[in-house]
Every structure is written in structure tokens, then in C-alpha cells.
Amino acid sequence: MGMRFRDSIMVRKVWIYFLLALLVSAFGATLAQSQALSQDETSTPGTDRRAVLLDVQGPIGPATVEFLTGSLEKASANGAELVIIRLDTPGGLDTSTRDIVKAILNSPVPVATFVAPGGARAASAGTFILYASHIAAMSPATNVGAATPVSILSGKSPGQKDESAEGEEGSEPTIETTDTMSRKAINDAIAYMRSLADRHGRNADWAELAVREAASITAEKALEIGVIDLIAKDVADLLKQINGRSVEVQGRTQVMETSSLLVEQLEPDWKSELLGVITSPTIAYLLLLIGVYGLIFEGYNPGAVFPGVVGAICLLVALYAFQMLPVNYAGAALLVLGIILMIGEAVVPSFGALGIGGVISMVIGSIILIDTDVPGFVVSRPLIGAIALVSSFGLMAIIGIAITARHRPVVAGREELIGAEGTALSDFKIHENGYEGDVFVHSERWNAVTRSPLRKGQVIVVTGIEGLKLEVRTTDD
């Protein structure tokens, strides 16, 4: 016992030293990184005139906000003269888009958004970012537009057409909305887009069409009607064309001198990469399930430690990710209810009633958990189906075990005494209802009654129980 206690103390000391070493290493790495960064920031400005290139591809979300806002701050601190956002996006979350637009509008460094390479698009959220930038450029064979809020698209009645948009290249049928909330969302987006267009002197009427009618146009048409400032083949061509152009940055007119700028491409740091992974709805959903089931397993097996630690970490990371995503709280409630019902089936078997209800609740909650239809920000449907299938098989196994246990012979308790054999401890004496004496059954001494006399040492069989008395008979009867 003493040896085991000393061993446990040693293990705890090893863990403490290990954690202290990690903390010291992390502090040293952070200090070294900050010193390197400060040295870079103090030595870089004034040595080379630079432009910073940021690649943004895919849906606009919290990770994109972290990357762009951090890069704009770093570019300003390092004395960069221009930030180029090379954009290719199908759209994104409204809150993330507005955060990026605010960062661009308040940037002390001019921002040029360049829709590239060929085949790229600046759809939905990308249109807002393009309009907010000091310089809007596109490469050939790209398109821009379709900025209607995604949640409004389902409000279009079948067969509705927009006759007012005839003749507008690339325009789509008008989306007539009768729902008050839909009209409010569209009007808000229109006002936001027009304000961005007026700020930089771009086509505000087409900006309204892009929101109201989901209009989308090519780069050539965008240049023709004043949606963008120029068409460039690549970044070098972009720098060449904007040289000498005047832009307004934070209320001051600035003449661009880009002919001799060195282009430095910034990549997302580990924080942006991690945020991009955990804010994927599918990953966040998996982390939530792992967290919940890990804590449940720890509750059923106290002292296992590992499932509880992993479950707690995953649950906290999932909650951090979900607070950045447009979560439908009704879906979250249905998901939690489904898990509770399935746990109830395992604890108090109801032969499928709780379990089936739990699976249905969890599937519905998982589908409506993320309150948006933006591409890239929905929980994977095959994953939901796979989890529902696995849960159903688990419930079938639980129900099968419950049914088997129901028909299994009793192996404990008072009922298990019926049919058990024992030994008479004394000669039975006459009683008003027969004969009475003591017997030894299942390593216990019991008072027993019988209809026929019994002698000490005779083998008996229990036929019934009445209160604390056994009814017995001889094995010969």
C-alpha cells in the first residue's frame, strides 16, 4: 500500500514537472517570436517599398475575418503601401462580411481587391468586399454579383419573373418577397451596398440590382458600367495600371506609386488555420458529439479520466466555434434532447420509445443546427445520416439486450430462491398449518414451513415465500 502511494506521488510530480516545462517552453517561444516580430517591424519600414498580397479563396467566415484583419494591421505596422486581396469566393456569412468591410474602410493602407485568377468569382459577400475596396479590379473570365441574402432565396414564389430586369446582361428573375423580415433584410443589404458604391464613386444602381435581383455580370460588363476600376491579367499588370491613380484613404487623397513595389505574400498563421478548421460546421458538430459522449462515458466509468478530459476539451472548443457561427438554438435544443432521450433508453429501457424519439430529434436538430444556406457552412448531410445509422444500430442492440434480460431466469433476489435446494437444520415440529423448523438455503438460515414432517439433515426444495418464511418440501415429494 505504501509503495503504491509513493508511486502515485511520483507520477503526479512527473506530470507537474512536465506541465511546467511546457509552460516555460511556450513562454520562451512566445517571447522569441515577439522579439523577432518587433525587430522585423522596426527594421523593415523605409528599407523596401512593399505591397502585401492576401489570397482569399472559398467561403467567407470567421477564419477569413481573423486572417484579413490581422494582415491589414500587420501591413500597416510594417509600413506596406498597398494591400492586394486576391479574391475567389461563392459568398459567406453576413457578420463576417461586415467585419471585413469595416476593416477595409478603416484601413490606413489602400486596399485593392482583385478577383482572380481567370474563372474566379466575387459572389454575394465578395461583391460587398469588392465595392468596399479602394481599388476594384478583375481579371478576364471572372464574374461578380448575386449579392441577395441567401436566406431570402427560398422566399421566391415559383414562376415569378422580373420584367424590369429585361435587357440587363446576366440578371436573374426578381425575388419578390412578401415576408416582412425578408423585405427588411433585402432593404438593409441594398442600403449597405449603395453606401459602399457612393463612397468610391461606383455604379450604385447595379449594386442595388445585385442585391434585389441577384444580378451577376462579367468583368468586361462590370468595367463598362462602372462597377470596377480596371481589368488586369495578373498582379504585375494590376500594379502597373494603378500607378499614379488617386484614392481616398481615411479622408485623405493619396496618389499611388506602385511601379517599383515589391510584392510580399502573407499566409494565414496557425491561429487563422485553427479557426478555419474548428469553425467548419461539420468539424464543430463532430467536436460537440465527441464532447458530450466523452463526458457521458466518464460519468458511467468514474476514474477513467481520459474520456472526461477529451470530452471537456472538445465540448469547450465546439462551444467556442458555435458562438462564431449562425446557430439555430431550436436545432441545438433538439440535438441535446435527442442525446438525452438516447441516454434514457440505455438507462431505463423503454423497448424503443425513448431511443427512436431520440434519434429523430437528433437528426432534425442536426439538420437545422446551422441557420444559413451559405455554401461551405452547413453540416454534412452524409455525416448526419451516418451518425443516425450508428445510433439506430446501438439502440437496436440495447433493445435486444433488454428483451433478452427480460426472459432470462432470475439469478438474484427473493424470487431466485424458488426451486433452490437446502438442508433442514433441525427436526420440524407440528404447527397449526403443518410443520415448522429452520433450513439452510443459499448460505443463509431461514424459518420454513411444510405439510409433511422433516428430519434434521434432510434435503429440501423451496416452493414459495410468504413474508420471511419459506415454504418447502422434500425432494421426494
C-alpha positions in Angstrom: 0.0 0.0 0.0 2.8 2.4 0.9 4.7 1.6 -2.3 1.6 2.3 -4.4 1.1 5.6 -2.6 4.7 6.6 -3.2 4.4 5.6 -6.9 1.2 7.8 -7.3 3.1 10.7 -5.8 6.0 10.2 -8.2 3.6 10.1 -11.2 2.0 13.4 -10.0 5.4 15.0 -9.7 6.4 13.9 -13.2 3.2 15.4 -14.6 3.7 18.7 -12.7 7.3 19.0 -14.0 6.1 18.1 -17.5 3.5 20.8 -17.4 5.9 23.4 -16.0 8.4 22.5 -18.8 5.7 23.1 -21.4 4.7 26.4 -19.9 8.3 27.6 -19.8 8.9 26.4 -23.4 5.7 28.2 -24.6 6.6 31.4 -22.8 10.1 31.3 -24.3 8.8 30.7 -27.8 6.3 33.5 -27.5 8.9 35.9 -26.2 11.3 35.0 -29.0 8.5 35.4 -31.6 7.5 38.8 -30.2 11.1 39.9 -30.2 11.6 38.7 -33.8 8.4 40.4 -34.8 9.4 43.7 -33.1 12.8 43.6 -34.8 11.2 43.0 -38.2 8.7 45.8 -37.7 11.4 48.3 -36.7 13.9 47.4 -39.4 11.5 46.8 -42.4 9.8 50.3 -42.9 11.9 52.5 -45.0 14.1 49.8 -46.5 11.9 48.3 -49.2 8.6 49.7 -50.6 6.2 46.8 -50.5 2.8 45.6 -51.3 1.2 42.8 -49.3 -0.7 40.1 -51.2 -3.5 38.1 -49.4 -5.2 35.1 -51.0 -8.8 34.6 -50.1 -10.5 31.6 -51.5 -13.6 29.8 -50.5 -16.5 30.9 -48.2 -16.1 34.0 -46.1 -16.3 33.1 -42.4 -14.7 33.8 -39.0 -11.3 32.4 -40.1 -11.3 34.8 -43.1 -12.0 37.7 -40.8 -9.2 36.8 -38.5 -6.7 36.4 -41.4 -7.7 39.7 -43.2 -8.0 41.9 -40.2 -4.7 40.6 -38.7 -3.0 41.0 -42.1 -4.2 44.6 -42.5 -2.9 45.5 -39.1 0.4 43.8 -39.8 0.7 45.6 -43.2 0.1 48.9 -41.6 2.6 48.3 -38.8 5.3 47.1 -41.3 4.8 50.2 -43.5 3.3 48.5 -46.5 2.0 50.9 -49.2 -0.7 48.6 -50.6 -2.7 45.6 -49.7 -3.9 43.3 -52.5 -6.7 40.9 -51.8 -6.8 38.2 -54.5 -10.4 37.1 -54.2 -12.3 34.0 -55.3 -15.4 33.3 -53.2 -19.0 32.0 -53.6 -20.2 34.1 -50.6 -20.1 33.9 -46.9 -21.7 34.8 -43.5 -23.2 38.3 -43.2 -21.5 39.1 -39.9 -18.1 38.1 -41.2 -18.6 40.1 -44.4 -19.5 43.2 -42.4 -16.4 42.8 -40.2 -14.2 42.6 -43.3 -15.8 45.6 -44.9 -15.3 47.7 -41.7 -11.6 46.6 -41.6 -11.1 47.7 -45.2 -12.9 51.0 -44.8 -10.9 51.9 -41.7 -7.5 50.6 -43.0 -4.8 53.3 -43.2 -3.3 51.3 -46.1 -5.1 51.3 -49.5 -6.8 48.0 -50.3 -7.1 46.7 -53.8 -9.4 43.7 -54.3 -8.5 41.7 -57.3 -10.9 39.0 -58.5 -8.5 36.4 -59.9 -7.4 34.2 -61.5 -9.5 33.5 -64.6 -12.6 31.6 -63.7 -12.8 33.1 -60.2 -15.9 35.0 -58.9 -16.8 37.5 -56.3 -20.4 36.4 -55.5 -22.6 37.5 -52.6 -20.2 38.6 -49.8 -17.4 39.0 -52.4 -19.4 41.8 -54.1 -19.6 43.7 -50.8 -15.8 43.4 -50.3 -15.1 44.5 -53.9 -17.3 47.6 -53.5 -15.7 48.4 -50.2 -12.2 48.4 -51.5 -10.3 51.5 -52.6 -9.5 49.8 -55.9 -11.7 47.2 -57.5 -10.2 45.0 -60.2 -11.0 41.8 -62.0 -9.1 39.5 -64.3 -10.6 38.3 -67.6 -13.2 35.5 -67.5 -14.4 36.3 -64.0 -17.7 37.5 -62.7 -19.3 39.5 -59.9 -22.7 39.8 -58.3 -25.5 37.6 -56.9 -25.5 39.5 -53.7 -29.0 38.7 -52.5 -29.0 37.4 -48.9 -29.0 33.6 -49.2 -31.8 33.1 -46.7 -34.1 35.2 -48.9 -33.8 32.9 -51.9 -36.3 30.5 -50.6 -38.9 33.2 -50.5 -39.3 33.3 -54.3 -42.6 32.1 -55.5 -42.5 29.6 -58.3 -42.8 31.1 -61.7 -42.2 34.7 -60.7 -40.3 36.8 -63.2 -38.8 40.2 -63.2 -39.8 42.1 -66.3 -38.0 45.3 -65.2 -34.6 43.5 -65.5 -35.0 42.7 -69.2 -32.0 43.8 -71.2 -29.7 43.7 -68.2 -26.9 41.2 -69.0 -26.6 38.4 -66.6 -29.5 39.4 -64.5 -31.9 36.8 -62.9 -35.6 36.9 -62.1 -36.6 39.3 -59.4 -37.1 37.7 -56.0 -40.5 39.1 -54.8 -40.7 38.9 -51.0 -43.9 39.1 -49.1 -42.4 38.3 -45.7 -41.6 41.4 -43.6 -38.3 40.0 -42.3 -37.2 39.2 -45.9 -38.0 42.7 -47.1 -36.1 44.2 -44.1 -33.1 42.0 -44.9 -33.1 43.0 -48.6 -33.6 46.7 -47.9 -30.8 46.7 -45.4 -28.4 45.0 -47.8 -29.4 47.4 -50.6 -28.7 50.4 -48.4 -25.4 49.0 -47.3 -24.3 48.3 -50.8 -25.4 51.7 -52.1 -23.4 53.4 -49.3 -20.3 51.5 -50.4 -20.8 52.4 -54.0 -21.3 56.1 -53.2 -18.1 56.1 -51.1 -15.9 55.1 -54.0 -18.0 56.5 -56.9 -19.1 53.2 -58.3 -22.3 52.1 -60.0 -24.9 52.2 -57.2 -27.9 51.3 -59.4 -26.3 48.0 -60.5 -25.3 47.4 -56.8 -28.9 47.5 -55.9 -29.8 45.1 -58.8 -27.1 42.7 -57.5 -28.9 42.6 -54.1 -32.6 42.9 -55.2 -32.4 40.7 -58.3 -29.3 38.6 -57.7 -27.8 40.1 -60.9 -24.4 38.8 -61.9 -22.1 40.2 -64.7 -18.7 39.5 -66.3 -15.6 41.5 -65.8 -16.0 43.3 -69.1 -19.5 44.4 -68.4 -18.5 45.4 -64.9 -15.8 47.7 -66.3 -18.2 49.1 -68.9 -20.9 50.2 -66.4 -18.5 51.4 -63.7 -18.7 48.5 -61.2 -15.0 48.1 -61.1 -12.0 50.3 -61.9 -9.9 48.1 -64.2 -9.3 44.7 -65.7 -5.8 43.2 -65.1 -4.2 40.0 -66.3 -2.2 39.4 -63.1 -0.8 41.2 -60.0 2.1 42.8 -62.0 -0.4 44.2 -64.5 -2.6 45.4 -61.7 0.3 47.3 -60.1 1.2 48.8 -63.5 -2.3 50.1 -64.2 -2.9 51.6 -60.8 0.4 53.5 -60.7 -0.5 57.3 -60.5 -4.1 56.7 -59.6 -5.6 58.8 -56.7 -7.5 57.1 -53.9 -9.1 58.4 -50.8 -7.9 56.7 -47.6 -9.3 57.8 -44.3 -10.4 61.2 -45.7 -7.1 61.9 -47.4 -6.3 61.8 -51.1 -3.4 59.6 -51.8 -1.6 59.1 -55.1 -0.5 55.5 -55.7 3.2 54.9 -56.7 3.2 51.2 -57.4 5.7 50.9 -60.3 8.6 49.7 -58.0 6.7 47.9 -55.2 7.9 44.5 -54.1 5.0 42.1 -53.6 5.1 40.0 -50.4 2.5 37.3 -50.0 1.2 36.7 -46.4 0.0 33.2 -45.5 -2.6 32.5 -42.7 -0.9 31.9 -39.3 -1.6 29.0 -37.1 -4.4 30.8 -35.3 -6.3 31.5 -38.6 -5.7 27.9 -39.7 -7.0 26.5 -36.5 -10.0 28.8 -36.6 -10.7 27.8 -40.1 -10.8 24.1 -39.0 -12.9 24.4 -35.9 -15.4 26.8 -37.4 -16.3 24.4 -40.1 -19.8 23.4 -39.1 -19.1 19.7 -39.7 -16.0 19.8 -37.5 -17.7 21.8 -34.8 -20.6 19.3 -34.9 -18.3 16.3 -34.5 -16.5 18.1 -31.6 -19.8 18.7 -29.9 -20.8 15.0 -30.2 -17.3 13.8 -29.0 -17.5 16.2 -26.1 -21.0 15.1 -25.0 -20.3 11.3 -25.4 -16.9 11.6 -23.7 -18.5 13.2 -20.6 -21.2 10.6 -20.6 -18.7 7.8 -20.8 -16.7 9.4 -17.9 -20.0 9.6 -15.9 -20.6 5.8 -16.4 -17.0 5.0 -15.7 -15.7 7.3 -12.9 -12.0 7.5 -12.8 -11.4 6.7 -16.5 -10.1 10.4 -16.7 -9.1 10.3 -20.4 -12.7 10.3 -21.9 -13.6 13.1 -19.5 -10.6 15.3 -20.3 -11.0 14.8 -24.1 -14.8 15.3 -23.8 -14.4 18.5 -21.9 -11.8 20.0 -24.3 -13.9 19.0 -27.4 -17.1 20.4 -25.9 -15.4 23.8 -25.0 -13.8 24.1 -28.4 -17.2 23.3 -30.1 -19.0 25.9 -28.0 -16.3 28.5 -29.0 -16.8 27.6 -32.6 -20.6 27.7 -32.5 -20.7 31.2 -30.9 -19.0 32.4 -34.1 -21.5 30.6 -36.4 -25.2 31.4 -37.0 -26.6 28.7 -34.8 -30.3 27.9 -34.7 -31.0 27.4 -30.9 -34.1 25.3 -31.7 -31.8 22.9 -33.6 -29.3 22.9 -30.7 -32.1 22.1 -28.2 -33.4 19.3 -30.4 -29.9 17.9 -30.6 -29.4 17.9 -26.9 -32.9 16.5 -26.3 -32.1 13.6 -28.7 -28.9 12.7 -26.9 -30.8 12.8 -23.5 -33.5 10.5 -24.8 -31.0 8.0 -26.1 -29.2 8.0 -22.8 -32.6 7.5 -21.2 -33.1 4.4 -23.4 -29.9 3.0 -22.2 -30.6 3.7 -18.5 -34.3 2.9 -18.4 -35.1 0.7 -21.4 -38.5 1.5 -22.9 -38.2 -1.0 -25.7 -37.5 1.7 -28.4 -39.9 4.5 -27.4 -37.2 6.8 -26.0 -34.5 5.7 -28.3 -36.4 6.2 -31.6 -37.6 9.6 -30.4 -34.0 10.5 -29.5 -32.7 9.5 -33.0 -35.5 11.5 -34.7 -34.9 14.5 -32.5 -31.1 14.4 -33.0 -31.4 14.1 -36.8 -33.8 17.1 -37.1 -31.7 19.2 -34.7 -28.5 18.4 -36.7 -30.1 19.4 -40.0 -31.3 22.8 -38.7 -28.4 23.4 -36.3 -26.7 25.9 -38.6 -29.1 28.7 -39.6 -27.7 29.5 -43.1 -27.5 28.1 -46.6 -24.2 29.6 -47.4 -22.0 27.1 -49.3 -19.4 25.6 -47.0 -21.3 26.5 -43.8 -23.7 23.5 -43.5 -23.3 20.3 -41.5 -22.5 17.4 -43.8 -25.7 15.5 -44.6 -23.9 12.2 -45.1 -22.3 12.6 -41.7 -25.7 13.2 -40.0 -27.1 10.1 -41.8 -24.1 8.0 -40.7 -24.4 9.1 -37.1 -28.2 8.4 -37.1 -27.5 5.0 -38.6 -24.9 4.1 -36.0 -27.2 5.4 -33.2 -30.0 3.3 -34.5 -27.9 0.1 -34.5 -26.8 1.0 -31.0 -30.4 1.3 -29.9 -31.3 -2.0 -31.5 -28.5 -3.6 -29.6 -29.8 -2.0 -26.3 -33.4 -3.1 -27.0 -32.2 -6.7 -27.8 -30.2 -6.8 -24.6 -33.3 -5.6 -22.6 -35.6 -8.2 -24.2 -33.0 -11.0 -23.5 -32.6 -9.9 -19.9 -36.4 -9.9 -19.5 -36.7 -13.6 -20.5 -33.5 -14.6 -18.6 -34.1 -16.7 -15.4 -33.8 -14.7 -12.2 -30.3 -15.1 -10.6 -30.6 -12.8 -7.6 -33.2 -11.6 -5.1 -36.1 -13.3 -3.3 -37.5 -14.7 -6.5 -34.3 -16.6 -7.2 -35.0 -18.8 -4.0 -37.9 -20.5 -5.7 -36.7 -24.0 -6.7 -33.5 -23.7 -4.7 -32.3 -26.7 -2.6 -31.3 -26.6 1.0 -30.9 -28.6 4.2 -33.1 -28.9 7.3 -31.2 -27.7 10.3 -33.5 -29.4 12.9 -36.4 -31.7 13.2 -39.6 -29.9 12.2 -42.3 -29.5 14.9 -46.0 -29.6 14.5 -47.5 -26.2 13.7 -51.1 -25.1 13.2 -50.7 -25.1 9.4 -48.3 -28.1 9.2 -44.8 -28.4 10.4 -42.3 -25.7 11.2 -38.5 -25.5 11.5 -35.2 -24.0 10.3 -33.5 -24.6 6.9 -30.2 -23.6 5.4 -30.6 -22.2 1.9 -28.0 -20.1 -0.1 -25.7 -19.8 2.8 -28.5 -18.3 5.0 -30.7 -19.6 7.8 -34.4 -19.3 7.1 -37.6 -20.2 9.0 -39.6 -22.6 7.0 -43.0 -24.4 7.0 -44.0 -27.7 5.3 -47.0 -30.0 5.2 -45.0 -33.2 6.0 -42.6 -33.8 8.8 -38.9 -33.2 8.2 -35.8 -34.5 10.0 -32.5 -32.8 10.6 -30.1 -33.0 7.6 -32.9 -33.9 5.1 -32.6 -32.2 1.7 -35.5 -29.8 0.9 -36.7 -27.7 -2.1 -38.1 -24.2 -1.7 -41.6 -24.0 -3.3 -42.7 -20.5 -2.1 -42.1 -17.4 0.0 -44.5 -15.8 2.4 -43.0 -12.8 4.2 -39.8 -14.0 5.8 -40.9 -17.7 5.8 -40.1 -20.2 3.2 -42.5 -22.9 2.0 -40.5 -26.1 1.4 -40.9 -29.8 0.6 -38.7 -32.8 0.5 -37.0 -33.8 -2.8 -39.0 -37.0 -2.8 -42.4 -35.3 -2.8 
